[in-house]
């Protein structure tokens, strides 16, 4: 059964964000210092896990996907803000922030669309 293009785009954004955050966590741990601060790592972990959860809920057509997408958007926004604190000259952190912002926007849209339909 083909998926709605907005739904598929959100699944793709969540999957990409999960991968980028997971990779960036390793990058930050290797860099150490400010990159490896507990709250920053925890925020990236929250984002990565919520992206995976939101994608899973959408893939299986759960009626709760608008709720998980809403929480995912919040986690992605927080992660983006945290990654942006490292400035524009760190390409890895900039990529993470941009990917998180894109996912947050997609999830926010999916959350609003889902709640209107309910």
N, C-alpha and C positions, 0 to 999 in steps of 0.2 A: 504494500500500500504506500503510495508516494506521500511524502510529508509536505505540509505547507512550507513555502520558501522562507517565511519569517522564522518559523520554528526550526527549520534546518540550519538557517544562518546562526541562530542563537546556540544551537547544539555545537556547531563548528566553532563559534567564538569561545564557548565554554571549554571545549576540548583544547583549543590553542592556548587559552589563558592558563589552564591547568599545567600544560607542558612548559610554558615559559616560566611560570612561577616556580615549578619544581626545579627546573634548571637553574633559575636565579638564586634559589635557596642555596644550592651547592656552591655557586659562584661567591655568594656573600660569606658563607662559612669559610671558604678558602681565603678570601680577602681579609677576614677577621676585622678587628676593631669595630668602628661604627657600623659597618656592614653587617656584622654578626650580633648586633644587640638583640636581646631577647624579644622585645616588643616588635621589632622589625621582622624578625624571622617568624614569630608567631602570626603576625598579620599576613605574611606570604603563605604560611601553611593554611591558615583559615581560608584564604582566597582560593588556593589550589584545591582544597577539599570541597569547598562549596561549589566550585565550578564542576568538579567531578559529579557531585550529588545532583546539581541542577540538570546537567546533561543526562544523567541516568533517569531522572524523573521524566524528562521530556521524551527520551527514547522509548520508555515503556508506556507513555501516554497517561501518566498519573494525573488525577484531578488536582493534586497538590502542587503541580509544577509552577503555577503562578506564585505560590508562596515561597518555594525554594528559589525561584528566580529573583524574587524581591530581596531575599536575604543575600543571595549571591551578588546582586548589584551593590549592596552595602559593603560586603567584604571586598569586592573589586575596587570600589572607590577608596576605601581605607588603604588598600595595598598600593594603589596608584599614588596617593598622597605620600605614603611612606617612601616609595621608590623615588619620587620627585625630589625629595630632600637632598639627594646626592648630586644634584646639579646636572646640567646638560652635557657635560664632557664625558660621562660614563655611559657608553653606548648600551651596555647590558641593562643598566637601571632604567635608561630612557625607553628601551624596547619593552621592558616589563610594565612600566607606567602606561605606555600607549596601548599595549595589549589589554591591560586591566580596564582602562577607560572605555575601549571599544566593547569589551564584554559587559561592563556595567551598563552601558547605553542599551545594548541588545537585550540584556536581562530585564532592565527596567521596562522596556517596551513590551516584552513578553509578559511580564507580570501585570502590567496595566491592561493589556489585551485580554488576558485570561480572566481577570476579575470582572471586566465588563461583560464577558460572555456568560459568566456564572449567574 
